[in-house]
């Protein structure tokens, strides 16, 4: 059973979560609950749940901080968000901390069940992957060599003595003047065979290098082949690496039908410094992906004085305004101008190009939320586009992504603009007629044939107030009007305005007016008598 912790500041929500479905049938068991992030963090530390189901808006420590601190301490913990707020910042945080899903309250049991099935699948997949890695890495020397490669790539995470222990265990034959890191990125479509193709290509690279008499260690991960070469001694000289890399690219293109990009780091004196060379190879690879559709790039050739100020002179306000006006032509011109500046540079700093792409993407997504839409309405998966920031996209591909989302946004916005005003008026009319009854957002949405989450978004965007607050305002206006009749008792006024629970009515009234209903009525009647 996967352990679950529920976190919400409203007790009835936690109770509903506990009883709305059979958790054990889905492979879960609730091991505890918390009313805020701080208490939840203590429970996570003590119980290490695989899944945390949490609200976002809580006192003390909110859901965002809870995810951040948990990710820092227990990165394998999964999060499922249940929130009453369709907020861009909240969704963005959920994406940043890799939450499994973001469900908008009120949540249906079936909707929650679907999300939990997805969580269970993800956890099982992680379990299988973890077990496979733990088993295979200890099977033979080849897998230990791969483990060493990734220890060197992520060298900051490992102690030096642990790395040296692995080096000695493998008895690596590297006795040259230093080491050089190389990363090959394989361009291939996502498929069930992709991982196997990458592994086979990795073996081929090792065989080709060994045939040339060069001591080498190789490892494959995420469509990339990480290569550690000896420089000097029995290995290659630094000035020979590029030509050897070109031979490897041609071999993989001919025998595996793959387009290959290559990034080459600088020489480092020993294995303990290889992490730096791998980092440089990664940066060179990113430049290669941005500036070319294929090719080789060496870190030593990278420019280190880039004209960032030229790229950053675009006017974000003009772009945002064009989107808000649904002016696709103006928005496309803004994007085109930005990328024309980038392309005009002799070399583009990868971090600056990414910053521009990320900023423009963020403006588009922000406008989507400000307009009352959601990315799902445009068939957009947020994480896909935000994660693209870390993928080796060319400048042209980045521009194409931004233009595509802009076109989708404008097209959908124009269609929805025609229907949303009518929908809001229908919602207001229904509320005006039924606010004295027990009505919910879902009731109103069903009446006007619209999803509750979308109605909530457009109502708030167009009126400046959410649906339930609008209902409360209508009821309170009625309450104040009825209070002027001294013959009516407070509980009669409460029921007449749509509040069957007098205690709850008093609580809501005090929250809005700062006085109890009786106190406020006395002041109101006194004021009326004084006229």
Secondary structure, 3 states (H helix, E strand, C coil): CEEEEEECCCHHHHHHHHHCCCCHHHCEEEEEEECCHHHHHHHHHHHCCCEEEECCCCCCCCHHHHHHHHHHHCCCCEEEEEECCCCHHHHHHHHHCCCCEEEECCCCHHHHHHHHHHHHHHHHHHHHHHHHHHHHCCCCHHHHHHHHHHHHHCHHHCCHHHHHHHHHHHCCCCCCCEEEEEEEEEECCCCCCHHHHHHHHHHHHHHHHHHCCCCEEEEEECCEEEEEEEECCCCECHHHHHHHHHHHHHHHHHHHCCEEEEEECCCECCHHHHHHHHHHHHHHHHHHHHHCCCEEEEHHHCCCCCCHHHHCCCCHHHHHHHHHCCCHHHHHHHHHHHHHHHHHCCCCCHHHHHHHHHHHHHHHHHHHHHCCCCHHHHCCCHHHHHHHHHCCCCHHHHHHHHHHHHHHHHHHHHHHHHHHHHHHHHHHHHHHHHCCCCCCHHHHHHHCCCCHHHHHHHHHHHHCCCHHHHHHHHHHHHHHHHHCCCCCCHHHHHHHCCCCCHHHHHHHHHHHHCCCHHHHHHHHHHHHHCC
